[in-house]
Each structure stands twice: as C-alpha cells, then as structure tokens.
C-alpha cells in the first residue's frame, strides 16, 4: 500500500469486506424490489442490511477487523487477524463493553512459576 497512501494501513479486513458484500446484497435486493413493487422484498433487503452490520460487528470482535491507521507493514494483509485486544477509539469495541469485552478475547499468557 505504498505510493499514494504512504505507510498507512487503510483497514481492509475480512470483517469489512464481508460486511460490504452482505450490505451490497441487501441494497440490491431493496432496489430490485422497489422496481418490481414487491414490498416483502424491501423488508428482506432491509433485514439483510441490518444483518450486514451485525455480521461485521461480530467478525470485528472475533479479531477479523481492525481500525484504519498507522500499523507495521507486516500487519497490513486483510487476511490476518488483528493482534490488538482492544481499539481505543473503536465504536464496535466500546459497544461490546470496551476493555471488558476485549478482555474476553485476550489470548491467555503462560503462567511462570518461580523455581525453588
């Protein structure tokens, strides 16, 4: 991602791409339903749009989403899980309980016992 954006990760993730695809499907369903004057299709598309938000949120909380911003270049690949446990300015993390929600996802560290 060098060039125009410099050393800046744009946050392309599995959560983002999946949510975008589901939202595009919902919007297309609404568009076709409006053209066909089929009211249940509009509601189906609206439900798909709501599901897109929930799917994206769930994937983000499972580690498949990350905020845009400066990151090391080895973490730019969209197929990598986010190594961060909580994002300070992230609405999705705050809605999940902030540090408490992130603590549930934290990878347990090995316990070291003192040698006697």
N, C-alpha and C positions, 0 to 999 in steps of 0.2 A: 504494500500500500504506500509505497513511496511516491514521489512525484508531487502531484497537486496537493495532497493532504499531509505531506511530511511524515514524521514519526508519530502518527496519531491513529489509534485504533477506532474505527467507526462503529464498533459494537455489533457487527454482523454475527448472529448466533443461530443455533438450532431453534431456540425459542422464538426469535424474531422472524426467521424465515417460515417456520411452521404457522405462527400466528398470522403472518401476512397471507399465506396461501389459503388458510381457512377463512379469513376475512374477505379475501377476493372472491371465494366461492359464495359466501353469503351475500356480498354486494351484487354479484352476477345473478344470483337467484332472485333477489329483490327486483333487479332491472328487468329480467325476463318476465317475472310475474306481473309487474306493472304493465308491461307491454301487452301481456296476454289477458289482463284484467282478471287475474286469479288471486283473490285475497288470501287464501291459505298459503300460497307460495310466498307472499310478502312476509307473513308471520314466520314461515320456515326460514326465510333468509335472515330475518331479524334475530331469530334464535341462533342461527349459525354465527352471526356477528357477535352475539353475546358469548357464545362458546369459544370463539377465537380469543377473546380477552381472557377467559378463564384458562384456556389451554396454554396461552403464552405465559400467564402468571405462574401456573403450576410448573411448567418447564423451567422458568427462571429460578424458582425456589429449589428445584432439583439440581441446580448448578449448570443448566444449559443456557443461561442468559447472563449477560454482563453489561454494565453501563458503558457508554462511549467515553473515551478519554485516553489520556496517556497510559500506555502499557508497554511492557517489554515485547519486542518483536516476536519472540517465541510463543507468546500467548495470543497472537492475532488470528490464528486459524479458527474459523467458525465451528469446526467440529470438535474443538477441545472444550472440556468442562472448565468452568470458572474456578480457579483455586481460592478465590476470596470467599470468606464465610458470611460477610455482610457488606452491603454497599451503603455508605453513609448518606448519600443524597438520593436514595432509590425509593420511589413510592411503593413499588411492589414489596420490597423488604420491610418497609415500615408498616404496610397493611398486614403483613404476616406476623407482626409482633416485634419488629425491629430486632434488637440484639437477642431477644428470647427466641424468636423464630429462627434466627440464624444459628443460635447455639444448638438447636436440634439437628442442624445439618453439619455441624462441625465434625471433622474427622477426629476420632479419639486418638490421643497421643499415647505412646507406650509409657508405662509407668516404670520408673527406675527405682530399684530398691538399693539402699546402702549396703555395701559389702562389709561384713563384720569380721 
